[in-house]
């Protein structure tokens, strides 16, 4: 299964090498074909023009802010807001190496360090699944957008997870464990409602299944979550071992599918 859940790890608990590996993991996840396609869709929906201002909320290692900076040109503004100082530093290094005018500031989705009615476009990717109060975040997005401003919010919905092959009962318990250990597991399906409640107008809803490479087999996320399912008494260790063995056999035979659906919603602030 694709591993956005790894992003919830605490980077401050790692040494420098560990933090760099976590940054590498984020970049590898962003290289998944489904995420690349949704990002392309997001950039088309935002349709940035020279001289505009754009913000990426939860900007990670900065790739999208650098793309924003190129789109808005020297007369525009491209800024990334990110709470993790290690990712901020990585983004600043990346921008410097690229000779980009992209800027990065510390902050989170609940308290954006930006003025009201100040930005033409905003992006927020894979942040909402980690939020305890997503309505506060959508209110912040609405606050900083100018009238007519555009936003794209993208996130996974762990209720759409598919694990094949495996006993359906065991798979169900493993997925329920994953859902129970995600702060906002159904964030993808909730995005249109949250944005609407914040006073924004929905323009389009897109989705893409993030499918794990078959060669990976069960993968580290499923191995970890299935161990948690054993710990909470939902499945036995024997059932877990059987599931992982069936997935490994499926990977060898080509009969395997692990995926989760990511949703992307474009909206605008009324004039």
Secondary structure, 3 states (H helix, E strand, C coil): CCCHHHHHCCHHHCCHHHHHHHHHHHHHHHCCHHHHHHHHHHHHHHCCCCCCEEEEECCCCCHHHHHHHHHHCCCCEEEEEECCHHHHHHHHHHHHHHCCCCEEEECECCECCCCCCCEEEEEEECCHHHCCCHHHHHHHHHHHEEEEEEEEEEEEEEEEEEEECCCHHHHHHHHHHHHHCCCCCCHHHHHHHHHHHCCEEEEEEEEEEEECCHHHCCHHHHHHHHHHHHHCCCCCHHHHHHHHHHHHHHHHHCCCEEEEEEEEEEEEECC
